[in-house]
């Protein structure tokens, strides 16, 4: 299943990086807003990666 192979790891990676960047560079943003921004980034990147990666790598 490609959702477990590509989409979820990419979404988690984007969530972690976005949280880190918001925490380091934009400390004036409230904590709850940082959480919502990170969740939105994770969902958006997971959805995009789900549709952009191939459905099956076994086909030749």
N, C-alpha and C positions, 0 to 999 in steps of 0.2 A: 504494500500500500504506500503510495507516494506521499500521502499526507504525513505519515510517521517518519518517512525517510528524509523528506526535504522541508516541508512546510513548518512543522512544529519546531525543529531545531533552528531554522532561520528566524522564526517569530521570537523564540527565546533569546537568541543572540541579539536581535534588534532591540528587544525590550531591555536587556541588560546594558547594552551600549547607550541607548537613549536615556536610561535612568542615570548612568554614570556621567554622561555629558551634561544633562540638566543639573545634576548635583554639583558638578565642578564649575561649570561656566555660568549658570543662571540660578544662583542661590536666592535671589529675591522672589522667585516663583514659589508659591505655596506648595507644601508637600502633597496635598491632595491633587492639585493640578498636575504636578509632576507624574503622579501615579496614573492619572487619566491620559495624559499625553503618551506615556510609555505603553499603556494598554492599547491605545489607538494605533500607535506605530506598529506594535506587534501584530495586531489583527490585520492591518492593512498590508504589511509585508508578507504575512502568512497567506493571505488571500491571493496576492499577486504571484507569489512563488508557486502556489497550488496550480494556477492556470498557466504559468509560463514554462514550468518544467514538463518534460515528456511524460506521457501516461505510462509507458512501459519501456524499460531499457532493453528488454530481451528481444524486441522486434528488430529484424535486420533487413 
